[in-house]
């Protein structure tokens, strides 16, 4: 019987790793009553019950274990499951009526059942480094002393339980949690959470659960009174092959996980005797959960959901996921898209089967203009719920923004076929068809958009106010410029900062050949953030008004966004011909030069001139654990820069603070004589009080003021290349998981110490490229080089790739390699000329 039950438990564990369970339905009136009784138990009594329930019902997965010592949702559900399971055997006993009440009768029965099962596996206690656990001696008979504690092993298959202790002097507890998350033993984190202490109930502890192929890793560490980190790490290999004996032992070990994890206790823990009074906010929890899911106003949603999350340690992961998702919707409605995305990220990390979280994050990314990532989210939401036609409409809009015209047409055609198309669907498909040169097909869609918008305005002009703008745009793209101007001007009278309305009126003015008015409207729309195809359209107006130089600039800018746009490419060719006719060359004269009166030969391509690079790889840190990849990354890129024609490449490794500053000073002298100056840095970096710093290998950062003397400000690195004539570029692979962060945050009362680097705004022809965008942490990689350097090296070697596109390709490659965990980002701007790292032969 035990083995059959443990096989079922293993199946539940496997499902929990691959497809998280659907949200548990909690009756909060019943939960309030059960918690009132459960809180009368001492912490020790409650831990014992929670341990016994591990055997009797299990907690479905390793992510659903309770807050040990406190009555929470996981405990409530486990009692309910225990009652439901035993109801079949004892249908007439009130004890098993699924009321989830932790009565003395239930506690006694659960303990009796657990004791029998523990006896079968010969449970014993093991102590080391001031802590104790209960463990199955029949499965883990081998004991080994280790430098940090004790290891228990299963000799016949790959499983071990290790007790470890680390002093607070080695690393603060919270920093230990961050450092452990970066362990190479995990490639996919399933759960990583820090539980704060609750007075009289449980100490501060953290849980880390992850996998790497068939290997499992589960850690639980408790914060001691002295700040130490003491706990256990369970490692196992789920791949036993065909060895049935190993399989049976593995099943039994999985069944024992909850007992081992819940039994961990510190010798100096004094949180076990007190009973906790009923939690006052439990009644509010019921009301706030309801309001969080049903409120309409953004502020009401945010407040209710935030109040629920304030007791987050008591909630199941599924409850946390739903609550974060709901609050994300509140932030989206409020227009705070970054906070919305952060909440949706939390929800998705806890639960990957909720289409609403993916679509909500997609809406927020779409609103921010991050169209590629928005499409990825819409795709995932559609995989989970294919019937959501409105997501295809948003997806089509995002594809249109990216210039993926046929893809946009195909998406909207599917929406139309399903009978759910609206005004913007016909408008967007009409625009896409026009850009594809299919005017006849576009005309039908634009007319349909005008008709639907007109009907909506007639039915309810207040409710459908935005339909006026849709109609203006459809008329502008169609053949009614006067109607478009009237609609757009009317819309602007109530919404004076509408970039879409200025765009529509610009199109209409261009159709009426009033190019000066069109250019003015286009420029106003662009200043308000309008993108889409407006640069090409303004280029058309410039060209028609006899300004081919400005037209060429807009066409080039358009082609940088949409390299395959046929109308922009055709416009550029026309602009070049007009430039030859006007100036005698396809290159217009610089400002202040006299326009030549006779034809001159086209200018030869300008040489890229002298290009130099400083490559820094810092890995051998003395104040913290070394980084394995920076020196390999630096060496790889140094070789690449030399191979693509850089005349001076300086490779330096493991710089202390003096060596760092000396290298920058020497590079600055060289940059004054160069056209391009590139600095690449791999190593640790951090942001303090909105100032970015790169960390030399001898930094200790033990005190608040040390950052000023032991680290190198990013501004100093950027200044080293200022003398270069054409291009200044700084590439930072410096956002790795930072072990200094926890210590600085703990010891600094007035400084803001954050994870990753903050955004920068370089001036002039300068770019700063982050391996991970502001606030993110980049991956160091486990394949010899970081994911960022692998992508950068690959794309640097491609000939004739303009610098803007090159870093977009790097971004795409890194996001694919890291499963969208890491997004490189480029800050700064360049002049209109093209820059190529590798011009080819």
ZAMARGU-4260 file (C-alpha; in steps of 0.2 Angstrom, whole numbers, plus 5000, padded with zeros to 4 digits):
<rodrens>
0) 5000/5000/5000 | 5014/5012/5005 | 5023/5009/4988 | 5007/5012/4978 | 5003/5028/4987
5) 5021/5035/4985 | 5020/5031/4966 | 5005/5043/4966 | 5014/5055/4976 | 5029/5055/4963
10) 5017/5057/4949 | 5010/5073/4958 | 5028/5079/4960 | 5032/5077/4942 | 5016/5086/4936
15) 5020/5100/4948 | 5037/5103/4940 | 5031/5103/4922 | 5013/5109/4923 | 5009/5119/4939
20) 4992/5114/4946 | 4977/5125/4944 | 4972/5137/4958 | 4965/5129/4974 | 4947/5136/4978
25) 4948/5142/4995 | 4932/5145/5005 | 4938/5160/5016 | 4924/5159/5028 | 4929/5142/5032
30) 4947/5146/5032 | 4944/5160/5044 | 4936/5148/5056 | 4949/5135/5054 | 4963/5147/5056
35) 4956/5154/5072 | 4957/5136/5080 | 4974/5132/5072 | 4982/5148/5079 | 4978/5141/5096
40) 4991/5127/5094 | 5009/5131/5098 | 5021/5132/5084 | 5028/5115/5089 | 5011/5107/5089
45) 5007/5115/5072 | 5024/5109/5064 | 5020/5092/5070 | 5003/5092/5062 | 5010/5099/5046
50) 5023/5085/5046 | 5010/5072/5049 | 5000/5078/5034 | 5015/5076/5023 | 5012/5058/5024
55) 4993/5057/5025 | 4989/5067/5010 | 5005/5076/5004 | 5005/5094/4998 | 5004/5090/4980
60) 5021/5097/4975 | 5037/5103/4983 | 5031/5121/4980 | 5015/5119/4991 | 5023/5115/5007
65) 5016/5126/5021 | 5024/5140/5031 | 5030/5129/5045 | 5024/5134/5062 | 5009/5145/5055
70) 4992/5140/5050 | 4991/5145/5031 | 4982/5140/5015 | 4993/5125/5012 | 4989/5118/5029
75) 4970/5122/5027 | 4970/5113/5010 | 4980/5098/5017 | 4968/5095/5031 | 4954/5096/5018
80) 4962/5083/5007 | 4965/5072/5022 | 4947/5073/5027 | 4941/5070/5009 | 4953/5055/5007
85) 4947/5047/5023 | 4929/5050/5020 | 4928/5035/5009 | 4934/5024/5024 | 4924/5033/5037
90) 4908/5040/5029 | 4898/5042/5045 | 4911/5051/5056 | 4910/5070/5058 | 4929/5071/5058
95) 4929/5068/5039 | 4916/5081/5034 | 4929/5092/5025 | 4927/5107/5036 | 4946/5108/5037
100) 4946/5111/5056 | 4962/5105/5065 | 4952/5096/5079 | 4961/5086/5092 | 4953/5070/5085
105) 4960/5074/5068 | 4977/5079/5074 | 4978/5062/5084 | 4973/5052/5069 | 4985/5060/5057
110) 4999/5057/5069 | 4994/5039/5071 | 4994/5036/5053 | 5011/5045/5050 | 5019/5036/5064
115) 5015/5019/5056 | 5022/5025/5040 | 5038/5032/5048 | 5041/5016/5057 | 5041/5007/5040
120) 5056/5018/5035 | 5065/5017/5051 | 5065/5036/5055 | 5079/5043/5066 | 5086/5060/5071
125) 5102/5067/5065 | 5111/5082/5072 | 5125/5093/5066 | 5131/5111/5067 | 5117/5116/5080
130) 5102/5108/5070 | 5092/5092/5069 | 5082/5083/5057 | 5071/5067/5056 | 5076/5056/5041
135) 5073/5038/5035 | 5088/5028/5040 | 5082/5013/5029 | 5084/5024/5013 | 5099/5035/5019
140) 5110/5023/5029 | 5127/5031/5024 | 5133/5045/5035 | 5148/5056/5031 | 5155/5071/5040
145) 5158/5086/5029 | 5168/5102/5032 | 5151/5112/5033 | 5141/5098/5042 | 5134/5081/5039
150) 5129/5071/5023 | 5116/5057/5022 | 5116/5046/5007 | 5107/5032/4998 | 5120/5020/4992
155) 5110/5012/4979 | 5104/5027/4970 | 5108/5045/4968 | 5100/5054/4982 | 5108/5064/4997
160) 5103/5075/5011 | 5116/5087/5017 | 5116/5098/5033 | 5126/5114/5031 | 5130/5129/5042
165) 5137/5146/5037 | 5141/5160/5049 | 5135/5177/5047 | 5153/5183/5045 | 5154/5173/5029
170) 5139/5181/5021 | 5123/5189/5027 | 5108/5178/5027 | 5099/5187/5013 | 5115/5187/5002
175) 5117/5169/5005 | 5099/5166/4998 | 5104/5177/4982 | 5121/5168/4980 | 5113/5150/4982
180) 5100/5155/4968 | 5115/5157/4956 | 5121/5139/4959 | 5126/5129/4944 | 5116/5114/4950
185) 5100/5123/4944 | 5096/5128/4927 | 5077/5130/4930 | 5071/5138/4947 | 5054/5131/4951
190) 5053/5141/4968 | 5064/5153/4977 | 5056/5162/4992 | 5062/5171/5007 | 5049/5169/5022
195) 5050/5182/5035 | 5049/5178/5054 | 5032/5179/5062 | 5034/5182/5081 | 5032/5166/5091
200) 5028/5156/5076 | 5043/5154/5064 | 5060/5161/5061 | 5066/5169/5045 | 5070/5155/5032
205) 5072/5153/5013 | 5067/5139/5001 | 5075/5136/4985 | 5069/5122/4973 | 5075/5119/4955
210) 5080/5106/4942 | 5094/5103/4930 | 5089/5090/4917 | 5084/5075/4928 | 5093/5081/4944
215) 5083/5089/4958 | 5089/5102/4971 | 5079/5107/4986 | 5086/5119/5000 | 5079/5125/5016
220) 5089/5136/5027 | 5084/5145/5043 | 5091/5161/5050 | 5099/5158/5067 | 5099/5170/5081
225) 5117/5175/5077 | 5112/5178/5059 | 5120/5162/5053 | 5112/5151/5039 | 5109/5133/5044
230) 5099/5121/5034 | 5098/5106/5023 | 5100/5103/5004 | 5092/5088/4996 | 5099/5082/4979
235) 5091/5068/4969 | 5092/5060/4952 | 5074/5056/4945 | 5082/5045/4931 | 5084/5028/4939
240) 5083/5018/4922 | 5076/5001/4924 | 5082/4997/4941 | 5065/4993/4950 | 5074/4993/4967
245) 5080/5010/4965 | 5063/5016/4958 | 5054/5009/4974 | 5067/5018/4985 | 5065/5034/4976
250) 5046/5033/4977 | 5047/5031/4996 | 5060/5045/4998 | 5049/5057/4989 | 5035/5052/5001
255) 5047/5056/5015 | 5052/5074/5009 | 5039/5083/5018 | 5044/5075/5035 | 5062/5079/5033
260) 5060/5097/5027 | 5047/5100/5041 | 5057/5092/5054 | 5072/5104/5052 | 5075/5114/5068
265) 5089/5124/5076 | 5095/5120/5093 | 5093/5138/5098 | 5076/5141/5091 | 5064/5148/5104
270) 5049/5150/5092 | 5041/5133/5096 | 5031/5136/5112 | 5020/5151/5110 | 5002/5150/5102
275) 4998/5164/5090 | 4982/5174/5093 | 4969/5173/5078 | 4976/5184/5064 | 4965/5200/5063
280) 4967/5202/5045 | 4959/5185/5040 | 4942/5192/5039 | 4948/5206/5028 | 4957/5193/5018
285) 4941/5186/5012 | 4934/5203/5007 | 4950/5209/4999 | 4952/5193/4989 | 4934/5196/4982
290) 4938/5214/4978 | 4955/5210/4971 | 4946/5199/4958 | 4930/5209/4955 | 4934/5228/4957
295) 4933/5239/4941 | 4943/5254/4946 | 4962/5253/4945 | 4966/5260/4962 | 4953/5249/4971
300) 4961/5233/4962 | 4978/5238/4967 | 4974/5242/4985 | 4964/5226/4988 | 4977/5215/4979
305) 4991/5223/4989 | 4982/5220/5005 | 4981/5201/5001 | 4999/5200/4996 | 5004/5208/5013
310) 5001/5191/5021 | 5008/5182/5006 | 5018/5170/5017 | 5001/5162/5022 | 4995/5160/5004
315) 4997/5145/4992 | 5008/5149/4976 | 4992/5148/4966 | 4983/5161/4976 | 4999/5172/4975
320) 4999/5170/4956 | 4981/5175/4954 | 4983/5190/4966 | 4999/5196/4957 | 4990/5194/4940
325) 4975/5204/4946 | 4986/5218/4953 | 4995/5218/4937 | 4979/5222/4928 | 4976/5236/4940
330) 4993/5244/4936 | 4989/5241/4918 | 4973/5251/4919 | 4982/5265/4929 | 4995/5266/4915
335) 5010/5260/4926 | 5016/5247/4913 | 5032/5243/4922 | 5024/5238/4938 | 5011/5229/4928
340) 5024/5219/4919 | 5033/5215/4936 | 5017/5208/4944 | 5013/5198/4928 | 5031/5191/4929
345) 5028/5186/4947 | 5012/5177/4942 | 5019/5168/4928 | 5034/5162/4938 | 5022/5154/4950
350) 5009/5148/4937 | 5013/5145/4919 | 4996/5139/4914 | 4986/5155/4915 | 4982/5164/4899
355) 4976/5180/4907 | 4994/5183/4915 | 5002/5181/4898 | 4989/5191/4889 | 4990/5205/4902
360) 5009/5206/4901 | 5007/5207/4882 | 4995/5221/4884 | 5007/5231/4895 | 5022/5227/4883
365) 5011/5232/4868 | 5007/5249/4877 | 5026/5252/4880 | 5030/5248/4862 | 5039/5232/4866
370) 5030/5224/4851 | 5041/5208/4849 | 5039/5203/4867 | 5021/5207/4866 | 5019/5195/4852
375) 5028/5181/4861 | 5016/5184/4876 | 5000/5184/4865 | 5006/5168/4856 | 5008/5159/4873
380) 4991/5165/4879 | 4983/5159/4862 | 4992/5142/4865 | 4983/5141/4882 | 4966/5147/4875
385) 4965/5147/4856 | 4948/5155/4856 | 4953/5172/4862 | 4951/5181/4845 | 4955/5198/4853
390) 4973/5193/4856 | 4975/5190/4837 | 4969/5208/4834 | 4982/5214/4846 | 4995/5202/4839
395) 4991/5209/4821 | 4994/5227/4828 | 5010/5223/4835 | 5016/5214/4819 | 5011/5229/4809
400) 5021/5240/4820 | 5036/5229/4817 | 5033/5229/4798 | 5028/5211/4798 | 5015/5215/4785
405) 5009/5198/4779 | 5009/5191/4796 | 4997/5206/4802 | 4986/5203/4787 | 4985/5184/4791
410) 4981/5187/4809 | 4966/5199/4805 | 4960/5188/4791 | 4958/5174/4805 | 4948/5187/4816
415) 4937/5192/4801 | 4934/5173/4797 | 4928/5171/4815 | 4915/5185/4814 | 4923/5195/4828
420) 4932/5209/4818 | 4930/5227/4824 | 4935/5244/4816 | 4953/5244/4820 | 4955/5226/4813
425) 4949/5232/4796 | 4959/5248/4797 | 4975/5239/4802 | 4973/5226/4788 | 4970/5240/4775
430) 4986/5249/4781 | 4996/5233/4779 | 4989/5229/4762 | 4993/5247/4756 | 5011/5245/4763
435) 5012/5229/4753 | 5006/5238/4737 | 4989/5229/4736 | 4979/5245/4735 | 4963/5237/4728
440) 4961/5225/4743 | 4965/5239/4755 | 4951/5250/4748 | 4938/5238/4753 | 4945/5236/4771
445) 4946/5255/4773 | 4928/5258/4767 | 4922/5244/4779 | 4932/5253/4794 | 4923/5270/4789
450) 4906/5261/4789 | 4908/5253/4806 | 4915/5268/4814 | 4901/5279/4808 | 4888/5266/4814
455) 4897/5266/4831 | 4897/5285/4832 | 4878/5286/4828 | 4874/5273/4841 | 4883/5280/4855
460) 4895/5295/4852 | 4901/5296/4870 | 4905/5278/4872 | 4913/5276/4855 | 4922/5293/4855
465) 4938/5284/4849 | 4929/5278/4833 | 4930/5296/4827 | 4949/5294/4826 | 4948/5277/4818
470) 4936/5285/4805 | 4948/5299/4802 | 4963/5287/4799 | 4953/5276/4788 | 4947/5291/4777
475) 4965/5298/4777 | 4972/5281/4770 | 4956/5280/4758 | 4950/5293/4746 | 4941/5306/4758
480) 4955/5318/4763 | 4942/5332/4767 | 4932/5320/4778 | 4948/5314/4787 | 4954/5332/4791
485) 4937/5336/4798 | 4936/5321/4809 | 4954/5323/4815 | 4952/5341/4819 | 4936/5337/4829
490) 4945/5323/4838 | 4960/5335/4842 | 4948/5348/4849 | 4944/5336/4864 | 4961/5326/4864
495) 4974/5339/4859 | 4989/5327/4861 | 4983/5313/4850 | 4998/5307/4839 | 4986/5296/4829
500) 4975/5311/4825 | 4990/5322/4819 | 4995/5307/4809 | 4978/5305/4801 | 4977/5324/4797
505) 4995/5323/4790 | 4990/5309/4778 | 4975/5319/4772 | 4985/5335/4769 | 4997/5325/4759
510) 4983/5318/4749 | 4978/5336/4745 | 4996/5340/4741 | 4997/5353/4755 | 5014/5346/4759
515) 5019/5360/4772 | 5004/5356/4782 | 5007/5338/4781 | 5025/5339/4786 | 5020/5350/4801
520) 5007/5337/4806 | 5018/5322/4804 | 5032/5331/4814 | 5020/5334/4828 | 5014/5316/4828
525) 5032/5310/4829 | 5036/5322/4843 | 5021/5314/4853 | 5028/5296/4850 | 5020/5291/4834
530) 5030/5277/4825 | 5022/5265/4813 | 5026/5270/4795 | 5025/5289/4798 | 5044/5292/4794
535) 5042/5285/4776 | 5026/5296/4774 | 5035/5311/4780 | 5049/5307/4768 | 5036/5306/4754
540) 5030/5324/4758 | 5048/5330/4759 | 5052/5323/4742 | 5036/5330/4734 | 5040/5347/4741
545) 5058/5347/4734 | 5068/5342/4749 | 5076/5326/4744 | 5090/5327/4757 | 5077/5327/4772
550) 5067/5314/4762 | 5082/5303/4761 | 5086/5305/4780 | 5068/5299/4784 | 5068/5284/4772
555) 5085/5278/4779 | 5078/5280/4797 | 5062/5270/4791 | 5073/5256/4784 | 5083/5255/4800
560) 5066/5250/4808 | 5059/5240/4794 | 5073/5234/4783 | 5061/5225/4770 | 5049/5239/4768
565) 5047/5241/4749 | 5039/5258/4749 | 5053/5266/4759 | 5066/5257/4748 | 5058/5264/4732
570) 5057/5281/4740 | 5075/5281/4745 | 5080/5277/4727 | 5069/5292/4721 | 5077/5303/4734
575) 5095/5298/4728 | 5090/5302/4710 | 5083/5319/4716 | 5099/5323/4725 | 5109/5319/4710
580) 5099/5331/4700 | 5099/5345/4714 | 5116/5343/4720 | 5126/5333/4707 | 5128/5319/4720
585) 5118/5307/4730 | 5126/5315/4745 | 5120/5333/4749 | 5132/5346/4754 | 5135/5349/4773
590) 5128/5364/4781 | 5137/5380/4776 | 5144/5373/4760 | 5140/5381/4743 | 5129/5370/4732
595) 5139/5365/4717 | 5133/5371/4700 | 5140/5357/4690 | 5139/5339/4691 | 5152/5330/4701
600) 5156/5312/4703 | 5148/5302/4717 | 5159/5302/4733 | 5168/5286/4737 | 5163/5277/4753
605) 5172/5285/4768 | 5185/5274/4777 | 5181/5269/4795 | 5198/5276/4800 | 5207/5270/4815
610) 5197/5259/4827 | 5204/5254/4844 | 5197/5243/4858 | 5200/5240/4877 | 5194/5223/4883
615) 5193/5220/4901 | 5189/5203/4910 | 5188/5203/4929 | 5185/5186/4936 | 5198/5183/4951
620) 5189/5192/4964 | 5197/5191/4981 | 5182/5198/4991 | 5169/5186/4985 | 5168/5170/4974
625) 5177/5171/4957 | 5168/5172/4941 | 5173/5158/4929 | 5168/5167/4912 | 5174/5185/4911
630) 5192/5181/4906 | 5186/5168/4893 | 5173/5181/4886 | 5186/5195/4885 | 5199/5184/4876
635) 5186/5178/4864 | 5180/5196/4860 | 5198/5203/4859 | 5202/5190/4845 | 5186/5194/4836
640) 5190/5213/4836 | 5207/5210/4829 | 5199/5199/4815 | 5187/5212/4809 | 5200/5225/4807
645) 5203/5235/4824 | 5221/5241/4823 | 5224/5242/4842 | 5216/5229/4854 | 5222/5229/4872
650) 5217/5214/4882 | 5219/5216/4901 | 5213/5204/4915 | 5209/5204/4933 | 5212/5223/4936
655) 5213/5230/4954 | 5207/5247/4956 | 5224/5255/4952 | 5227/5244/4937 | 5209/5248/4931
660) 5212/5267/4932 | 5229/5266/4923 | 5221/5256/4909 | 5208/5269/4906 | 5220/5283/4907
665) 5231/5275/4893 | 5216/5271/4883 | 5210/5289/4884 | 5227/5295/4876 | 5225/5283/4862
670) 5206/5287/4859 | 5211/5305/4856 | 5220/5299/4840 | 5206/5287/4835 | 5190/5287/4825
675) 5181/5273/4835 | 5184/5269/4853 | 5176/5253/4860 | 5177/5247/4879 | 5171/5230/4883
680) 5170/5225/4902 | 5165/5208/4909 | 5164/5206/4928 | 5154/5213/4943 | 5145/5229/4942
685) 5132/5238/4954 | 5122/5254/4955 | 5122/5264/4971 | 5112/5280/4973 | 5109/5281/4954
690) 5128/5279/4950 | 5134/5264/4941 | 5151/5257/4946 | 5162/5243/4939 | 5170/5232/4952
695) 5189/5229/4952 | 5195/5212/4958 | 5202/5218/4975 | 5186/5227/4980 | 5180/5222/4998
700) 5165/5235/4999 | 5164/5232/5018 | 5158/5250/5022 | 5146/5262/5015 | 5160/5274/5009
705) 5171/5260/5001 | 5161/5261/4985 | 5169/5278/4982 | 5187/5272/4983 | 5186/5254/4978
710) 5176/5254/4962 | 5176/5263/4946 | 5162/5274/4940 | 5154/5271/4923 | 5156/5289/4919
715) 5175/5287/4920 | 5174/5273/4908 | 5164/5283/4896 | 5175/5298/4897 | 5190/5287/4892
720) 5183/5286/4874 | 5177/5304/4873 | 5192/5309/4862 | 5187/5297/4847 | 5181/5307/4832
725) 5166/5296/4825 | 5160/5283/4838 | 5161/5280/4856 | 5155/5263/4862 | 5155/5255/4880
730) 5149/5237/4881 | 5145/5230/4899 | 5143/5212/4903 | 5143/5218/4921 | 5125/5214/4928
735) 5129/5197/4935 | 5121/5191/4951 | 5131/5202/4963 | 5137/5195/4980 | 5142/5213/4986
740) 5124/5219/4985 | 5117/5210/5000 | 5132/5216/5011 | 5131/5234/5005 | 5112/5234/5007
745) 5113/5228/5025 | 5127/5240/5030 | 5121/5255/5021 | 5107/5266/5029 | 5107/5280/5017
750) 5112/5273/5000 | 5101/5264/4988 | 5110/5248/4983 | 5101/5239/4969 | 5102/5223/4958
755) 5110/5226/4941 | 5114/5243/4933 | 5103/5258/4931 | 5100/5266/4914 | 5111/5279/4907
760) 5109/5293/4894 | 5126/5296/4884 | 5128/5311/4874 | 5134/5314/4856 | 5139/5299/4845
765) 5140/5287/4860 | 5132/5271/4864 | 5132/5261/4880 | 5126/5243/4878 | 5121/5232/4893
770) 5121/5213/4893 | 5105/5215/4903 | 5093/5230/4903 | 5093/5241/4918 | 5088/5232/4934
775) 5090/5214/4927 | 5104/5202/4931 | 5113/5194/4917 | 5118/5176/4916 | 5136/5171/4918
780) 5134/5155/4907 | 5139/5137/4909 | 5146/5134/4892 | 5162/5143/4892 | 5156/5160/4888
785) 5141/5170/4893 | 5125/5170/4882 | 5128/5189/4878 | 5146/5186/4872 | 5141/5171/4862
790) 5128/5181/4853 | 5139/5197/4851 | 5154/5187/4844 | 5143/5178/4832 | 5135/5194/4825
795) 5151/5204/4825 | 5158/5192/4813 | 5144/5194/4801 | 5149/5206/4786 | 5139/5222/4782
800) 5127/5223/4797 | 5124/5241/4803 | 5127/5243/4821 | 5109/5247/4826 | 5103/5231/4818
805) 5118/5221/4825 | 5113/5225/4843 | 5095/5220/4839 | 5101/5204/4833 | 5111/5201/4848
810) 5096/5205/4859 | 5086/5192/4850 | 5099/5179/4851 | 5101/5182/4870 | 5083/5181/4873
815) 5081/5165/4864 | 5096/5157/4872 | 5090/5162/4890 | 5072/5158/4887 | 5068/5177/4888
820) 5076/5179/4906 | 5089/5191/4899 | 5086/5206/4888 | 5101/5216/4882 | 5098/5235/4880
825) 5106/5249/4870 | 5107/5267/4877 | 5111/5282/4867 | 5110/5288/4849 | 5121/5290/4834
830) 5121/5302/4819 | 5113/5298/4802 | 5128/5289/4795 | 5129/5270/4795 | 5142/5261/4806
835) 5148/5244/4802 | 5159/5233/4813 | 5163/5221/4799 | 5162/5229/4782 | 5167/5212/4774
840) 5179/5210/4759
</rodrens>
